[in-house]
Amino acid sequence: MQLARALGAKVVALSRDADKRQQLVALGADAAVDSDAVDLEKRLQEAFGGGADLVVDNLAGPFVQKYLNVANLNSRIMVIG
């Protein structure tokens, strides 16, 4: 996350836990969104100011479709794990 920021990326992190979201912002995330939010896609689009060019995901499962819905054309989604 810090490397991405150092390279000029806008970083939006996801977590179910409010304390972890605060820690993610303290570590350099531009925003941290509740991954259990009913309107997750809308919150991600707002946090990115549009769509995402790169998504790095270590959760996969039901989140992949949500990432596809907020990704810009010709973006990349990396699933790890």
Secondary structure, DSSP 8 states (H G I E B T S, - for coil): -HHHHHTT---EEEES-HHHHHHHHHTT-SEEEETT-TTHHHHHHHHHTS-EEEEEES--TTHHHHHHHHEEEEEEEEE--
